[in-house]
């Protein structure tokens, strides 16, 4: 598997986190949305769930994929605390990204084709409830999940900031 997109998506997200951390006048999120720390904790939890699925497949164990724990506010807030805040979250995401790229890059085509029952929620709505391959999960992380949270982080920048999305 070509894991360059996964590596790049992690690098881009971490660059956005650095930009937001260094910006003056970072905006508070709209009601019901997450601040930068919660966004990063959510990403770390998603990376952890994905690493679990990769490890299970590499171990020959059946697995499922479910993002609900990564949406739980108590779990998110606890991770912000135990990771040591934004710097700790960024380091965790950096290392998780390396692990995902490293393990994902060694998976065989049959392993990547492993069917995994998947349930994904967003804003309380089920958006996926079907079997996906491990490759589909990794591609979804690289092409959708991480870029979406990168944009979410950058939307916290002041309106005049050059890195804020239009």
C-alpha positions as CSV (number, residue, x, y, z in Angstrom):
1,X,0.0,0.0,0.0
2,X,1.2,3.5,-0.8
3,X,1.0,5.2,2.6
4,X,2.3,8.6,1.4
5,X,-1.2,10.1,1.6
6,X,-1.6,9.0,5.2
7,X,1.8,10.4,6.1
8,X,1.0,13.7,4.3
9,X,-2.4,14.0,6.0
10,X,-0.8,13.6,9.4
11,X,1.9,16.1,8.6
12,X,-0.6,18.6,7.3
13,X,-2.8,18.2,10.4
14,X,0.2,18.7,12.7
15,X,1.3,21.8,10.8
16,X,-2.2,23.2,11.2
17,X,-2.1,22.5,14.9
18,X,1.2,24.4,15.1
19,X,-0.3,27.3,13.1
20,X,-3.3,27.5,15.4
21,X,-1.1,27.3,18.6
22,X,1.1,30.2,17.4
23,X,-1.7,32.4,16.2
24,X,-2.8,35.5,18.1
25,X,-6.6,35.9,18.4
26,X,-7.5,32.3,17.8
27,X,-11.3,32.1,17.8
28,X,-13.5,30.1,20.1
29,X,-15.4,27.4,18.3
30,X,-19.0,27.9,17.5
31,X,-21.5,26.4,19.9
32,X,-21.4,22.6,19.8
33,X,-18.0,22.5,18.0
34,X,-14.7,21.5,19.5
35,X,-11.7,23.6,20.4
36,X,-8.2,22.7,19.1
37,X,-7.4,20.4,22.0
38,X,-10.6,18.4,21.6
39,X,-10.1,18.1,17.9
40,X,-6.6,16.8,18.4
41,X,-7.8,14.4,21.1
42,X,-10.5,13.1,18.8
43,X,-7.9,12.5,16.0
44,X,-5.6,10.7,18.5
45,X,-8.5,8.4,19.5
46,X,-9.3,7.7,15.8
47,X,-5.7,6.9,15.2
48,X,-5.8,4.6,18.1
49,X,-8.9,2.8,16.8
50,X,-7.3,2.5,13.4
51,X,-4.1,1.1,14.9
52,X,-6.2,-1.4,16.8
53,X,-7.8,-2.6,13.5
54,X,-4.4,-2.8,11.7
55,X,-2.9,-4.7,14.6
56,X,-5.8,-7.1,14.7
57,X,-5.5,-7.9,11.0
58,X,-1.7,-8.2,11.3
59,X,-2.3,-10.7,14.1
60,X,-4.9,-12.7,12.2
61,X,-7.7,-11.7,14.6
62,X,-11.2,-10.7,13.5
63,X,-12.0,-7.1,14.3
64,X,-14.6,-4.3,13.9
65,X,-14.2,-0.6,13.5
66,X,-16.3,1.8,15.5
67,X,-15.5,5.5,16.0
68,X,-18.1,6.1,18.9
69,X,-15.4,6.2,21.6
70,X,-13.6,9.0,19.7
71,X,-16.8,11.1,20.0
72,X,-17.4,10.6,23.7
73,X,-16.7,14.0,25.4
74,X,-15.6,12.5,28.7
75,X,-13.0,10.3,26.9
76,X,-11.9,13.3,24.7
77,X,-11.5,15.6,27.8
78,X,-9.7,12.8,29.7
79,X,-7.2,12.3,26.8
80,X,-6.5,16.1,26.7
81,X,-5.5,15.8,30.4
82,X,-3.5,12.6,30.4
83,X,-1.7,13.5,27.2
84,X,-0.5,16.7,28.8
85,X,-2.4,19.2,26.6
86,X,-1.8,20.2,23.0
87,X,1.9,19.5,22.9
88,X,1.4,16.0,24.2
89,X,-1.5,15.4,21.9
90,X,0.5,16.5,18.9
91,X,3.4,14.3,19.9
92,X,1.0,11.4,20.3
93,X,-0.6,12.0,16.9
94,X,2.9,12.2,15.3
95,X,3.9,8.9,16.7
96,X,0.6,7.3,15.9
97,X,0.9,8.5,12.4
98,X,4.3,7.0,12.1
99,X,3.0,3.7,13.5
100,X,0.0,3.7,11.0
101,X,2.3,4.5,8.1
102,X,4.9,1.9,9.2
103,X,2.4,-1.0,9.8
104,X,0.1,0.0,6.9
105,X,3.1,0.0,4.6
106,X,3.9,-3.6,5.4
107,X,0.5,-5.0,5.0
108,X,-0.1,-7.4,2.1
109,X,-2.8,-7.0,-0.5
110,X,-4.9,-9.8,1.1
111,X,-4.6,-8.2,4.5
112,X,-5.6,-4.8,3.2
113,X,-8.6,-6.4,1.6
114,X,-9.8,-7.9,4.9
115,X,-13.5,-7.1,5.4
116,X,-14.1,-5.2,8.6
117,X,-17.7,-4.4,9.9
118,X,-17.6,-0.7,10.3
119,X,-19.8,1.9,12.1
120,X,-19.0,5.6,11.8
121,X,-21.0,8.4,13.4
122,X,-20.7,12.1,12.8
123,X,-22.7,14.7,14.8
124,X,-24.8,11.8,16.2
125,X,-25.8,10.5,12.8
126,X,-24.7,7.1,11.4
127,X,-22.8,7.9,8.2
128,X,-21.3,4.4,7.6
129,X,-22.8,1.1,8.8
130,X,-21.3,-1.5,6.5
131,X,-18.4,-3.8,5.8
132,X,-15.3,-1.9,4.5
133,X,-11.8,-3.2,3.7
134,X,-8.9,-2.3,5.9
135,X,-7.5,-0.3,2.8
136,X,-10.8,1.6,2.7
137,X,-10.4,2.6,6.3
138,X,-6.9,3.8,5.8
139,X,-7.8,5.7,2.7
140,X,-10.8,7.3,4.5
141,X,-8.5,8.4,7.3
142,X,-6.0,9.9,4.8
143,X,-8.5,11.4,2.3
144,X,-11.4,12.4,4.5
145,X,-11.0,12.3,8.3
146,X,-7.6,14.0,8.7
147,X,-8.1,16.7,6.1
148,X,-11.6,17.5,7.6
149,X,-10.1,18.0,11.0
150,X,-7.2,20.0,9.5
151,X,-9.8,22.4,8.0
152,X,-11.7,22.4,11.4
153,X,-8.5,23.4,13.2
154,X,-7.7,26.2,10.7
155,X,-11.2,27.5,11.0
156,X,-10.3,28.5,14.5
157,X,-7.9,31.1,13.1
158,X,-9.0,34.8,13.0
159,X,-10.8,35.7,9.8
160,X,-7.8,37.8,8.5
161,X,-5.3,35.0,9.0
162,X,-3.8,33.8,5.7
163,X,-4.1,30.1,6.6
164,X,-7.8,30.3,7.5
165,X,-10.0,28.5,5.0
166,X,-12.2,30.6,2.8
